[in-house]
Amino acid sequence: MRGDESDFERRMDDLKLLYRAYVTDALSGGRIAENKLVAMSQLRNILGLGKREAEAISVDVTSKAYRKRLANAVSNGDLEAQDSKAKYLQKLCEELHFDAQMAGAIHEEIYRQKLQQCVIDGELSDDNVAALLRLRVMLCIPQQTVETAHAEICGTIFEKVVREAISSGVDGYDAETRKSVRKAAHGLRLSRETAMCIASKAVRMVFTNYIRRARAAENRTESAKELKKMIAFNTLVVTEMVTDIKGESSDKAPEEDPAEMVAKEPEDWDEEENGLWEPPKIPNPAFKGPWKAKNQEPELQGKMEEPMDR
């Protein structure tokens, strides 16, 4: 019985390879003709492939063909030279019979890869920002998609810097550590709100641990020691970190006590969670930097659309 099942699976794999080879050949010219689509449907029926199996193969092959044509259009300057990049991309999808939303997902992946390359040194230079904006406009990537990518990628880097700064303790938050926090907060082009959101969650975890130890202490003296440590942590670390994130002078008194600022818990925060920061969901925070060009927000719902303000 098992031998029969194994033989059947091998035959199906061979049929799938045959179908993939035909689809690949049909797209070898960088586009697919209507008669080829009809032939593909007939071949699927002849081979006895399920609709989902055939679609999965077609999507995989067509995605690769789209990436290849897109890469060529970018490298030779054809795409950037277009008056309407959205129309060019839409036509490309139509020639390949490729779904525009799937194309949009590929554009997002390309943008994220570029962003990760840009922040490999822990900050975004003006040249990086300009290159990202150029890519975003060229691929008609929606602003919300850009903001989400920056929140996740840059936010994760900043979270690591904050955790390392906090773990250094009261005596370890020195000039060098403060410099690293400032560089990350401003070099990554995070908005103040996003940076504070990340720092707040990390600090709340430390406050929670102090309070737990104070409550678990055997006597009031030990409990008081833990609370004094928390006060020192707030004064020597949290206060300085807030001013570093805001870019203010440490000589200027904050408008609100840092302990109160970072201790404000969102409704969905769980003290028992692992403490990993998750980027805010819709609506996403605004980011500083040239990529926030006004009225350059194309939509990729079904069809490509050009930014209104070029």
N, C-alpha and C positions, 0 to 999 in steps of 0.2 A: 504493500500500500504506500509506504513511504517512498519507495522507488518510483512509483507512478507519479506521485506528487512532485518529486524532484525533477522528473523528466518534463512534466507540465510547466514547472517554473522556468526551466531552461529554455523551453520552446517559446514561452511568453517573453522572456528576456531577449531572445533572438528576434522576435517579431517587433519588439519595441526598438531595438537597434536598427532594424530595417526601416521602421517608420521615421526614426530620428534622422537617418541618413537621407531619406527623401526630403524631409522638411529642410534640412541643412542645404541640400542641393537646390531646392526651390528658392532659397533666400541667398544663394551664392552671389547673385547680381546686386545685392543690396536693397532689393525690393521683391515683392511677390505679386504675380499676376493673378487675375480672377480665375483663369482656367486651372492654375496650380492649386488654388484653394478648393475648387471642386474635386480635383484629383486627390487631394489630401483627404477629403471627406470620404471619397470612395475607397481609398486605400485603407483607411481606418476600419471601415465596415468589412472589407475583404479579410483583413488581418484579425478581425474579431476583438479589437481593442475597445475598452470602455471609453466613454466620453471624457471622463476626468483624467484617465491615463494619457489619452491623446492630447488633451489640452495642456497638461503639465509638461509634456515633451515640447509642444509648440511654443509655450510661453518661455521655456528655458532657452530654446534655440533662438527665438525672436529677440529675447532680451540681450543675448550676446551680439546679435546682428545690430540691434539698436545702439548698444554701447560702442561698437566698432565704427558705425557711421557717425555717431556723435563725436567720438574722439577725433575722427578725421576732420569733421567740420570745425572743431575747436582748434586743432593744430594748424590747419591751413588758413585759418582766419575767415572762413566762409560764414560761420555763424555770427561772429562779432560784427561783420560787415553788413548784416541784414538790417533793413529799416524796421522790420517787424520780426523779432526773434521768435515770438509766440507762433506766428504763421508758419515760419520755417520749421519749427519743432512739430507743429501740428501736421504739416505735410509729411514730415519724416515718419510720424506715427501711422499716417494713412497709407503711405507706400508700403510699410511693413505690416499693416493690419495689426498694429500694436496699441494696446489700451493706453490712453493719455495719463491715467492715474498711475499705472505701472511705470510709465516714463517719469512721472513726477517723483516716484519713490526712488528711482535710480538717480535723479538729479539731487535729491536730498542726501543720498548715500555719498555721492561725489563731494557735495558741500561739506559734509561731516568729516570726510577723510582729509579734505584740504584744511579744515579748521584744526583738526588734531595735529597736522603737520606744522601749522603756524604756531601753535601753543606749546610745542615740544620744549621750548626754553622757559616756559612758565609765564609768558606775556605776549601780547599782540602789539607789534610795531605798527606805525602808520602805514608802512608798505604792505603789511599783512592785511590790515583793514581795507586798504584800497583793492587788493587782490581779491579779497572775499566779496566785496561789493561788486566788483566786475563779474565775478563768477555767478553771484546771485542774480544779477540783472540778465546776464547772458543765458542762464538756464531757466529764467522766469520762476524763481523759487519764491513762494509766499513769505511775507515778513514774519508771520507767526511761526512758520517752520524754522526760520533763521533764529528767532528768539528762543525757541525750544532747544535747538541744537547748542546754542551758547550757554543756556542755563544748565544743561546736562554736562557738557564737556568742560567748560570753564569753571562751572560750579563745583565739579568733582575735584578739580585741581586746587581750587581755593579751600575747599573743605579739608583736604590733606594738610595744607599749610597751617590752617587754624588749629587742627588737632595736634600737630607737632608743636605749635607755639604753646598751647595749653598744657601739653604733657611735660613741658620743660619746667613747670611749676612756678611758684612765686619768685624764686631767686633766678630762674632761667629766662624770664621775659626781659631780656636785655636789649641793648640798642640794635644788635644784629638781628635778633628775632623780630623786633618791631619793624625793622627795615624789610624783612621778608614778607611780613603781613601787608605792609603798605604797597610793596611791589606787586603782590598778587592781587590785592583788592582793586588797584587802579590799573595795573598793567594788563589784566585780563579783561578790562573794559566792562566790569560788572557794574550794574546800577547799585547805588547805596542800599536800596531795599533788599536786593538779592543777597548782597554780601552780608548784611545784618541778619537776614533770615538764616543763612548758613552758620554764622558765628553764634547766633542765639541758641540754636539747637545744641551745638557742641558745649556751650557754657552751661546750659540747663542740665545737661547730664552730670557735669561736675558738681553743680549746686545740689542736685538730687542726692548724689553720693555723700556729700557732707551732711545733709539733713538725715539721711538714713543712719549714718554712723553716730550722729548725735543722739538720735532716738534709741539706738541700740546700746548706747553707753551704759556701764554698770552704775554710774552715779552722776550727780549734777556737775561735778568738777570735770569729769572726762567729757561730758556733753558740752560744757561751756568751751572746752578747748577746741572741739571740732567746729563750733560756731565761730570762734575767734579766727580759726584758719580760713573759714569761708569768707569772713569779712576782709581778711588780708588778701585773699585771692581776688575778691571783688575790687579792692582798692588798687592793688599793685598789678593786676593782670587785666581784668575786665575793663576797668576804666581806661587804661592805656590802649587796649585793643579797639575799643569803640572810637576813640579819637583817631587812631591810625586808619581805621576803615573809613571814617568820615573825612580824613585828610585835614583834621584840625590840629591846632597847637595844643600840646598837653597842658599848657599854662591856662588855657581857656576852660572855665568850668562848664561841663555839659549841661544842656537844658533840662535833662531828666537823668535821674540816677541810673547808671548803667545796669545795676542789678535788677532794677524794675524793668528796664528796656528789654533785657534778654530773658527775663523770667516770665514774660507774657507768653503763655502757652497757647498755641492754636487749638481749636476744639478737637482736632483729630490726632493730637500728639499723645503717644502712649509711653509712659515711663519705662515700660518693660521691653520696648523695642530695642533693636541693636544699635540704634543711634546713627545709622547711615542717613545722610541727608538725601531727600528726594526733591527734585526741582518742582517748583510750584506748577500746578495745573492751570488750565484756562481760567481767567486770562493770564497770560504770561507777563512777567515784569518787563518794563522798557529797558533797553540796553543803551549805554553810551556808545558812541562811535558812528562813523560815517555810514555804516550799513543801514541806519534807520532813515534812509532817504524817504521823504514824504511822497505819497501818492505813487509809490513804485511797488505796489502789492498785487501781483498777478494772482489769479486763482487757477488751480489745476483740477477743477471738478468737471471731468468729461472732455473739455477742450482747453488747449493752451490759450492764454490771454496775455496781451502785451501790457506792461506797466503804462499807466496813463501819462505819467510825467517822465519824459526821457531826459 
